[in-house]
Amino acid sequence: MREMFKMVVVLSVIAGLSGLTLASLREYTAPRIEEQVLAYVQRPVLDAVIGQRDNDPVQDRQTFVLPSTGHEVLVFPVIREGRLVGVAFETQGPGYGGDIGVITAFSLESDRIMGIGMTTMKETPGVGTRVAQHGFTTQFHNRALDGLALSAQGGSVNAVAGATVSSTGAVEAVRQAAEIYKALKPEFEKTWS
């Protein structure tokens, strides 16, 4: 009995130290991981989606809090000739293999979608991953904020053949982004005026 108690104590100490070490390592590496994601995942998509600008959206980014849910949203501004002309941010939609990360850019001048780009996905190669290709994403260029649903669901977005779940997830992410944009637009104009 005494040996069993001794083993339980030793294993508990080892498990506790291991957990503390992992938590400390995660805390220590979190800022570096965030910078890597910004530099190698989000920046290339932002460059493709927002095009010409006079600022560095990654460097000028700000965090906003949604009043309805309290969730934080990392927003990238698009500044041309000293004026805020657009914003972009990432949202997630449920895909076949997990969440699909979509950066959606909005024009503040026209209240339309400038474009979208995929950041993360675990969809089936050659099938679900086609939602990241030009044919699907170009449907969102200069698009109104209304009617963001697949055509089979009463909207005006054509799904990728054989990838309905992935298409639905991508459209859901864009729809969520449109709702966030509508809720936070006054804040954007105050922050970068």
Helices and strands as residue ranges (DSSP letters): H 2-37, I 38-42, H 43-50, E 62-65, E 72-80, E 83-94, E 99-107, E 112-120, G 128-132, H 134-137, G 138-140, E 143-144, G 151-153, H 164-191
